[in-house]
């Protein structure tokens, strides 16, 4: 499944519209204001998925206007004009003006069931993440956060139709809200 988006659409708006159609982009960037075109041109390396790769890996095709000739090319992809397609990633807009992106999406669910796994070392957390990622039925989300040299948290998540019994954790929406990393620090202390 694909969602077609203009490059100036910010991630939070893309997710809001996608959820209205019961889908999610395969990779959702951590900063809500990053635009789809900015993620493509800037590389968006701060967010990725162990299942789907980087944001660029989820781009199926783009329409572009070349800066040096003014030529317009539709449906540039890994198979149609692959050299142009691959040079767009992290090009900072120097290769072409992107006018449309087609992004791969996955079915959404109303909830995410989350488990936090605390480890006493980065090595132990990394080993656990590698094992979890190789499961026959891996989770939908997998993230690791190093809190110190002797503390690391692995966050494992599954999309679900059932409301989790654990306390609900809201997204950080305001600059005065608690950062997610502080939430993990608090969990590690328990």
C-alpha positions in Angstrom: 0.0 0.0 0.0 1.1 3.5 -0.8 0.3 7.0 0.4 1.0 9.9 -2.0 2.2 13.1 -0.3 3.5 16.5 -1.3 7.0 17.3 0.0 6.0 20.1 2.3 3.7 17.9 4.5 5.0 17.6 8.0 5.3 14.2 9.6 2.5 14.8 12.2 0.1 15.8 9.5 1.0 12.8 7.4 0.5 10.5 10.3 -2.9 12.1 11.2 -4.2 11.7 7.7 -2.8 8.2 7.3 -4.4 7.1 10.6 -7.8 8.4 9.3 -7.3 5.7 6.6 -6.1 3.1 9.2 -2.5 3.0 7.9 0.8 4.3 9.1 4.0 5.2 7.2 6.5 2.3 7.6 8.9 4.8 9.3 7.6 7.7 11.4 10.2 10.3 12.1 10.7 11.3 15.7 10.3 15.1 15.2 6.7 15.9 14.1 7.6 19.0 12.1 10.0 17.3 9.7 8.4 17.3 6.2 8.3 14.4 3.9 10.5 16.2 1.4 12.9 17.4 4.1 13.2 13.8 5.3 14.1 12.7 1.8 16.5 15.5 1.1 18.0 15.6 4.6 18.5 11.9 4.9 16.3 11.5 8.0 18.9 9.2 9.6 17.7 9.9 13.2 14.7 7.6 12.6 14.6 4.1 11.2 12.9 0.7 11.5 14.6 -2.7 12.1 11.9 -4.1 9.7 11.8 -1.4 7.0 15.1 0.5 7.2 15.4 4.2 6.9 12.8 6.7 5.7 14.4 6.6 2.2 14.0 2.8 2.1 10.2 3.4 2.4 10.0 5.8 -0.5 8.5 3.9 -3.5 8.7 6.6 -6.1 8.9 10.4 -6.5 8.1 13.0 -9.1 10.9 15.6 -9.6 11.7 18.7 -11.5 15.4 18.9 -12.4 17.2 22.1 -11.5 19.7 22.0 -14.3 17.3 21.5 -17.2 13.8 22.1 -15.9 12.8 18.6 -17.1 9.9 17.0 -15.1 10.2 13.2 -14.4 7.3 11.2 -13.0 7.5 7.9 -11.0 11.3 8.0 -10.5 12.1 4.8 -8.5 14.6 2.1 -7.9 13.7 0.6 -11.3 12.9 3.8 -13.3 15.8 6.2 -13.4 17.5 4.6 -10.4 20.6 6.8 -10.5 18.4 9.9 -10.1 16.3 8.2 -7.5 19.2 7.2 -5.3 21.0 10.6 -5.6 17.9 12.3 -4.0 18.6 10.7 -0.6 20.4 13.3 1.6 21.0 15.5 -1.4 19.7 18.6 0.5 17.7 19.6 -2.6 20.7 20.0 -4.8 19.7 17.4 -7.4 16.0 18.2 -8.1 12.8 19.7 -6.7 10.6 16.9 -5.4 6.9 17.5 -6.1 5.4 14.1 -4.9 6.5 11.2 -2.9 4.9 7.8 -2.7 5.6 6.2 0.7 4.9 2.6 1.7 2.4 2.2 4.6 1.3 -0.6 6.9 -2.0 -1.3 8.5 -2.5 0.7 11.7 -4.1 -0.3 15.0 -5.6 1.9 17.7 -3.0 0.9 20.4 0.6 -0.1 20.8 1.3 -2.7 23.5 4.7 -1.7 24.9 7.2 -3.6 27.1 10.3 -2.1 28.6 13.3 -4.3 29.2 16.1 -3.0 31.4 19.7 -4.2 31.0 22.9 -3.5 33.0 25.0 -2.9 29.9 24.8 -1.7 26.4 26.2 -5.1 25.2 23.4 -7.0 26.9 20.8 -4.7 25.5 22.3 -5.0 22.0 22.4 -8.8 22.2 18.7 -8.8 23.3 17.7 -6.5 20.5 19.4 -8.7 17.9 17.7 -11.8 19.3 14.3 -10.1 19.3 14.7 -8.8 15.8 15.4 -12.4 14.6 12.3 -13.9 16.1 10.0 -15.7 13.7 7.2 -13.3 14.6 9.1 -10.1 15.6 7.5 -7.1 17.2 6.3 -4.1 15.2 8.7 -1.7 17.0 12.1 -2.2 18.6 14.2 0.6 20.1 17.2 0.8 22.3 18.2 3.7 24.5 21.6 3.8 26.3 21.0 5.6 29.6 24.5 5.2 31.0 27.4 2.8 30.6 25.6 0.5 33.1 22.0 1.0 32.1 20.2 0.5 28.8 16.5 0.2 28.0 15.0 -1.9 25.2 11.5 -0.8 24.2 9.5 -3.4 22.4 6.1 -2.7 20.8 3.2 -4.4 19.1 0.3 -2.9 17.3 -2.9 -4.1 18.9 -6.7 -3.7 18.8 -6.9 -4.2 22.6 -6.3 -1.3 25.0 -3.2 -2.1 27.1 -3.7 -2.5 30.8 -0.6 -0.6 31.6 -0.7 3.2 32.3 -1.2 5.3 29.1 1.8 7.3 28.1 1.0 10.3 25.9 3.2 11.7 23.2 5.4 14.7 24.0 3.5 17.6 22.5 4.8 20.7 24.3 8.3 21.8 25.1 7.5 21.6 28.9 6.4 18.0 28.6 8.7 15.3 30.0 11.0 13.8 27.4 10.6 10.1 26.7 14.2 9.5 27.8 13.4 10.8 31.3 10.5 8.4 31.4 12.9 5.6 30.6 15.3 6.8 33.3 12.5 6.6 35.8 11.6 3.1 34.7 15.2 2.0 35.0 15.4 3.2 38.6 12.4 1.0 39.7 
